[in-house]
Amino acid sequence: MSTHVAIVGNGIAGITAARFLRKKSSSVRITVISDETEHFFSRTALMYIYMGHMTFDDTKPYEDWFWEKNRIDLVKDYVTGLDVDQKLLLLRDGDPMSYDVLILATGSQPRAMGLEGEELKGVQGLYSMQDLEQMETNTDEIERAVVTGGGLIGVEMAEMLHTRHIPVTFLVREEEYYSNVLPEEESSMISQVIRNHGIDLRLATELKEIHGDAGERVRAVTTSHGERIDCQFLGITIGVTPNLSLVENTPIETNRGILVDEHFRTNIPNVYAAGDCTEFERDGIGNRRIDQLWYTGRKEGQAVARIISGDNRPYDPGPFFNSAKFFNVEYQTYGEIPPVLPDGQDTLVWQHPTEAKLIRINWEKDSKRVVGFNLIGIRYRMDVCHRWLEERKTISEVLPVLHKANFDREFDARYERSLLAQYHDRFPEAILQS
């Protein structure tokens, strides 16, 4: 009898694990269980459904026939319980399901603020397809909205509302948007992009009170500055937390997430976890102990499938990467670019004088090894940047060939040469290696 691998969660980590398990073995039995949607979709594209740019079918990377053809069984149901001793999943609608190997890919859930009024109609986060459906209902024929939380989901929600001509006030507690992640130049630039698109951006401002009406719907909020803002919709986007509901009251060890080692093993034999729900049990395994990004989920899904299939190499995430879009401006980051330049590092940053375009490179002062890139409004090739970081290239090696990373070769002279000239001005004694 073939081994049965059950995967709880059909997000990017769970589905990638299923796909690569099938690539590794034609005999393993694979079942994916989720109550969110019948088929896998790109969670990062949720906003485009609301904005009318895509339909749900457009967000599905694979045709519906793909799953049957590849013998990956999809079960749309909610897992209500887990018995690790009996190797049994309890389902809300179906019969209990046994497994030989279990992968927990339960994802994240929106973080709550703990304020009175969060239960009111019109107050919500945005993570799941059900959240999107709720937002459709909650924003129908409203006059004004407030979004609180200075992360990526917050700016996405603000853009979504803006496309429907709903006035939006965006509350961000930091001095500039995303300044807990981005250096000063980048965060200031993105703040201006948000304002330029008509969003009422309130920096250094927090949500303090939520007010409801007689119909138990949100009608206003009060900020940390004592200002009252009328609204009929409140988006709370202060981040997400690992979804641990399934493993509560089980012997599976957790901290902030489900604890796993460098092979994605939990403390229970034959139970693995990957994606947003996980936390590495120690530093030095991944880029971060909890890394809730789409790109990371894909890497982890592929790695756990490889490990279960017998390749016992520990997980190596490679250089960190993330990308986002702030209205019409793309952002990419490779390696490590913290908001404050660390001791022992130097940085080179070029900004366009009138447009939202920026290039930043960080490197170690002693070794000259490049440690990270930030790009705003300019796209670089992932394979090139990753290779430079993995090969520990120095700043003197990278700068002369920086144009090789640029997607848009038409503008090589304008951008990369300007950055090179700036480096020469700061370090006239430096010898660059062509």
C-alpha positions in Angstrom: 0.0 0.0 0.0 1.3 3.4 -0.9 2.2 6.1 1.7 -0.6 8.6 2.3 0.5 12.2 2.7 -2.2 14.5 4.0 -1.7 18.2 3.7 -3.8 20.6 5.7 -4.0 23.9 3.8 -4.1 24.7 0.1 -2.0 27.9 0.1 1.3 28.3 -1.7 3.2 26.1 0.9 0.8 23.2 0.9 0.2 23.1 -2.8 3.9 23.4 -3.7 4.5 20.5 -1.3 1.8 18.5 -3.1 3.2 19.2 -6.6 6.8 18.4 -5.7 5.8 15.2 -3.8 4.1 14.1 -7.0 7.2 15.0 -9.1 9.3 12.9 -6.7 7.0 9.9 -6.5 4.3 8.4 -8.8 3.1 6.1 -6.1 2.6 8.3 -3.0 -1.1 9.1 -2.3 -1.6 12.9 -1.8 -4.6 14.6 -0.2 -5.0 18.3 0.3 -7.7 19.5 2.7 -8.9 23.1 2.9 -12.3 24.8 3.6 -11.3 28.1 2.0 -11.7 27.3 -1.7 -12.0 24.2 -3.8 -8.9 25.0 -5.9 -5.6 26.7 -5.2 -5.5 30.4 -6.1 -2.9 33.1 -5.8 -3.5 34.9 -2.5 -1.5 37.9 -3.6 -4.0 38.5 -6.4 -7.0 38.9 -4.0 -6.9 42.7 -4.4 -7.2 42.5 -8.2 -10.5 40.6 -7.9 -12.0 43.4 -5.9 -10.5 46.0 -8.2 -12.1 44.3 -11.2 -8.8 43.5 -12.9 -9.1 39.7 -12.6 -11.8 37.1 -11.9 -11.3 34.3 -9.4 -10.5 31.9 -12.3 -7.8 34.2 -13.4 -6.0 33.8 -10.1 -5.8 30.0 -10.4 -2.3 29.1 -11.6 -3.5 25.6 -12.8 -6.6 24.5 -14.7 -9.1 22.5 -12.6 -8.2 19.3 -14.5 -4.6 19.6 -13.3 -5.3 18.0 -9.9 -7.1 14.9 -11.1 -4.5 14.4 -13.9 -1.7 14.5 -11.3 -3.6 12.4 -8.8 -3.7 15.0 -6.1 -7.0 14.6 -4.2 -8.6 17.8 -3.1 -11.0 17.8 -0.2 -13.0 20.9 0.6 -13.7 20.5 4.3 -12.7 22.0 7.6 -10.3 20.0 9.9 -11.8 20.2 13.4 -9.3 18.0 15.2 -6.1 16.1 15.1 -5.2 12.8 16.8 -1.5 12.3 16.4 -1.5 9.0 18.2 -4.0 7.5 15.9 -2.7 9.5 12.9 -6.2 10.8 12.3 -7.8 14.0 11.0 -11.3 14.8 12.1 -13.4 16.6 9.5 -16.5 18.8 10.0 -18.5 17.3 7.1 -16.6 14.1 6.1 -15.5 11.0 7.7 -12.2 11.0 9.8 -9.2 10.7 7.5 -6.1 8.6 8.4 -2.6 9.6 7.2 0.9 8.2 7.2 2.6 11.5 6.9 1.0 14.9 7.8 2.1 18.3 6.5 0.5 21.3 8.4 0.3 24.3 6.1 -2.5 26.2 7.9 -1.2 29.6 7.0 -1.9 32.8 8.9 -4.8 34.8 10.4 -5.2 38.6 10.7 -3.9 40.0 14.0 -6.5 41.6 16.2 -6.0 44.8 18.1 -8.0 43.9 21.2 -10.1 47.0 21.0 -13.8 47.2 21.9 -15.7 47.4 18.7 -13.7 45.1 16.6 -16.7 42.8 16.4 -18.9 45.5 14.7 -20.1 45.2 11.1 -17.8 46.8 8.7 -14.6 46.0 10.8 -12.3 43.4 9.3 -8.9 42.3 8.1 -7.9 40.8 4.7 -6.3 37.5 4.3 -8.7 34.8 3.0 -11.2 34.5 0.2 -13.9 34.8 2.8 -12.4 38.1 3.9 -12.6 39.4 0.4 -16.2 38.3 0.1 -16.9 40.1 3.4 -15.2 43.2 2.2 -17.5 43.3 -0.9 -20.5 43.3 1.4 -19.0 45.7 4.0 -18.0 48.4 1.4 -21.2 48.4 -0.6 -22.5 52.0 -0.9 -20.4 53.4 1.9 -19.2 57.0 2.1 -15.8 56.7 3.8 -13.3 54.2 5.0 -10.4 54.0 7.4 -7.5 51.6 7.2 -5.1 51.1 10.1 -1.7 49.4 9.9 1.4 50.4 8.0 2.2 47.1 6.2 1.7 45.7 2.8 -1.9 44.6 3.3 -2.8 48.0 4.5 -1.6 49.8 1.4 -3.3 47.1 -0.7 -6.6 47.7 1.0 -6.2 51.4 0.7 -5.7 51.0 -3.1 -8.6 48.6 -3.4 -11.0 51.1 -1.8 -9.5 54.0 -3.8 -10.3 52.2 -7.1 -14.0 52.3 -6.1 -13.8 56.0 -5.4 -14.2 55.5 -1.6 -12.3 58.2 0.3 -9.7 56.5 2.5 -7.9 57.7 5.6 -4.8 55.5 6.2 -3.4 55.5 9.8 0.2 54.5 10.2 1.9 54.6 13.6 5.5 55.1 12.2 7.0 58.4 11.1 6.9 57.3 7.5 5.1 54.4 5.8 6.8 51.0 6.2 9.7 52.7 8.0 10.0 49.7 10.3 11.2 47.8 7.2 12.5 50.4 4.8 15.4 52.9 5.2 14.4 56.6 5.4 14.7 57.4 1.7 12.6 54.5 0.6 9.9 54.9 3.2 9.6 58.7 2.5 9.4 58.0 -1.2 6.5 55.5 -0.8 4.7 57.8 1.6 4.7 60.4 -1.1 3.5 57.9 -3.7 0.5 57.0 -1.4 -0.3 60.7 -1.0 0.0 61.4 -4.7 -2.8 58.8 -5.3 -5.2 60.7 -3.2 -5.0 58.7 0.0 -5.3 60.7 3.3 -2.2 59.3 4.9 -1.8 60.1 8.6 1.6 59.3 9.9 2.6 58.8 13.5 -1.1 58.1 14.2 -2.7 55.1 15.8 -6.2 53.9 16.2 -7.5 54.3 19.8 -11.3 53.8 19.7 -13.9 52.3 17.5 -17.5 53.7 17.6 -20.6 51.9 16.5 -24.2 52.9 15.7 -27.5 51.5 16.8 -27.3 48.9 14.1 -24.0 47.6 15.5 -22.0 48.9 12.5 -18.9 51.0 12.7 -19.6 54.7 12.3 -16.4 56.4 13.4 -13.0 56.0 15.0 -10.9 58.1 17.3 -7.1 58.4 16.7 -4.2 58.7 19.1 -4.4 62.5 18.5 -8.0 62.7 19.7 -9.4 63.2 16.2 -12.7 61.6 15.4 -13.1 60.3 11.8 -16.5 59.2 10.5 -16.4 56.0 8.5 -18.6 53.0 7.6 -15.7 50.6 7.0 -12.6 50.0 9.1 -9.8 47.8 7.8 -7.5 46.4 10.5 -4.2 45.4 8.8 -1.7 45.3 11.6 -0.1 42.1 10.5 -0.9 38.4 10.7 -0.1 35.6 13.1 0.5 31.9 12.5 -2.8 29.9 12.5 -2.4 27.5 15.3 -6.0 26.6 15.9 -5.7 23.0 14.7 -2.7 22.2 16.9 -4.1 23.6 20.1 -4.8 20.9 22.7 -2.4 18.5 20.8 1.2 17.5 21.9 2.6 19.4 18.9 5.0 22.1 20.3 4.4 25.7 19.5 5.7 29.1 20.4 4.5 31.9 18.2 4.2 29.3 15.4 4.4 25.6 15.0 8.0 24.8 16.0 10.1 23.0 13.3 13.7 22.0 12.8 15.8 22.5 9.6 13.9 19.6 8.1 10.5 21.0 8.9 9.9 18.2 11.4 7.7 19.0 14.5 8.3 17.2 17.8 5.8 14.5 16.6 7.2 11.8 14.2 5.8 12.0 10.6 4.2 15.4 11.3 5.8 18.3 9.4 4.8 22.0 9.0 5.6 24.6 6.4 4.7 28.1 5.4 3.2 30.9 7.4 2.2 28.7 10.4 5.8 27.7 11.2 8.5 29.0 13.4 12.0 27.6 13.2 13.1 26.4 16.7 16.3 28.3 16.6 18.0 31.1 14.7 20.2 30.3 11.8 17.9 28.0 9.9 15.9 30.3 7.7 16.3 34.1 7.0 13.9 34.7 10.0 12.4 32.4 12.6 8.9 33.3 11.3 8.9 34.3 7.6 5.4 34.9 6.3 6.0 35.6 2.7 4.7 34.1 -0.5 8.2 33.4 -1.8 9.2 31.8 1.4 6.1 29.6 1.4 7.0 28.3 -2.0 10.6 27.5 -1.0 9.4 25.7 2.1 6.8 23.7 0.3 9.4 22.5 -2.2 11.9 21.7 0.6 9.5 19.7 2.8 8.5 17.6 -0.3 12.1 16.9 -1.0 12.8 15.9 2.6 9.8 13.6 2.9 10.8 12.0 -0.4 14.2 11.0 1.1 16.5 13.9 0.3 17.6 14.7 3.9 19.6 17.9 3.1 18.6 20.6 5.6 16.6 23.6 4.4 18.6 26.4 2.8 16.4 29.4 1.9 19.2 31.2 0.0 19.3 35.0 -0.1 16.2 36.8 1.2 13.8 38.2 -1.4 10.5 40.0 -1.4 8.6 42.2 -3.7 5.5 44.4 -3.5 3.7 47.0 -5.4 2.6 50.4 -4.0 -0.1 51.6 -6.4 1.9 51.8 -9.6 5.4 51.5 -8.1 7.2 48.2 -7.8 9.5 47.4 -4.9 12.1 44.6 -4.8 14.6 43.7 -2.0 17.4 41.1 -2.2 19.5 40.1 0.7 19.4 42.2 3.9 18.6 45.9 3.9 17.5 46.8 7.4 15.8 50.2 8.1 18.9 51.5 10.0 22.3 50.9 8.5 24.2 48.4 10.7 27.6 49.2 12.2 30.3 47.8 9.9 28.3 48.4 6.7 28.2 51.1 4.1 25.5 52.0 1.6 25.1 53.6 -1.8 21.7 55.0 -2.8 20.6 56.7 -6.0 17.2 58.5 -6.3 15.6 59.9 -9.4 15.2 63.7 -9.0 11.5 63.7 -10.0 10.2 60.1 -10.2 9.7 57.3 -7.7 12.8 55.4 -8.7 15.6 54.3 -6.3 18.6 51.9 -6.2 20.3 51.0 -3.0 23.3 48.7 -2.4 24.6 47.7 1.0 28.0 46.1 1.6 30.4 45.2 4.4 33.1 47.8 5.0 35.8 45.4 5.8 35.3 42.6 3.2 33.5 44.9 0.7 31.0 42.0 0.2 27.6 43.1 -1.1 24.8 42.1 1.3 21.7 43.5 -0.2 19.8 45.5 -2.9 16.7 47.7 -2.7 14.9 48.7 -5.9 11.9 51.1 -6.2 10.4 51.7 -9.6 13.2 49.7 -11.3 13.2 45.9 -11.8 16.3 43.8 -11.4 16.7 40.1 -12.4 16.4 37.7 -9.5 18.9 35.2 -10.8 21.6 37.8 -11.2 21.1 39.4 -7.8 20.9 36.0 -6.0 24.1 34.8 -7.8 26.0 37.9 -6.7 24.9 37.5 -3.1 25.6 33.7 -3.1 29.0 34.2 -4.6 29.8 36.9 -2.1 30.7 39.4 -4.8 32.2 42.7 -3.6 31.0 46.2 -4.4 33.9 46.7 -6.7 32.9 43.6 -8.7 29.2 44.4 -8.8 29.1 48.1 -9.7 30.8 47.8 -13.2 28.3 45.1 -14.3 25.2 46.3 -12.4 23.5 46.9 -15.7 23.4 43.2 -16.3 20.7 42.9 -13.6 18.4 45.6 -15.1 15.3 44.3 -17.0 15.0 47.6 -18.9 18.2 47.9 -20.8 17.1 51.1 -22.4 17.8 53.0 -19.2 21.1 51.5 -18.3 23.0 54.7 -18.8 20.6 56.8 -16.9 20.5 54.6 -13.7 23.5 52.4 -13.3 26.0 54.9 -14.6 24.7 57.5 -12.2 25.2 55.1 -9.3 28.7 54.3 -10.5 29.6 58.0 -10.7 28.3 58.6 -7.2 30.5 55.8 -5.9 33.5 57.3 -7.7 32.8 60.7 -6.0 32.6 59.1 -2.6 35.5 56.7 -3.0 37.9 58.2 -5.6 40.7 55.8 -4.5 38.6 52.7 -5.1 39.6 50.3 -7.9 36.6 48.7 -9.7 37.0 45.2 -11.2 35.4 45.0 -14.7 
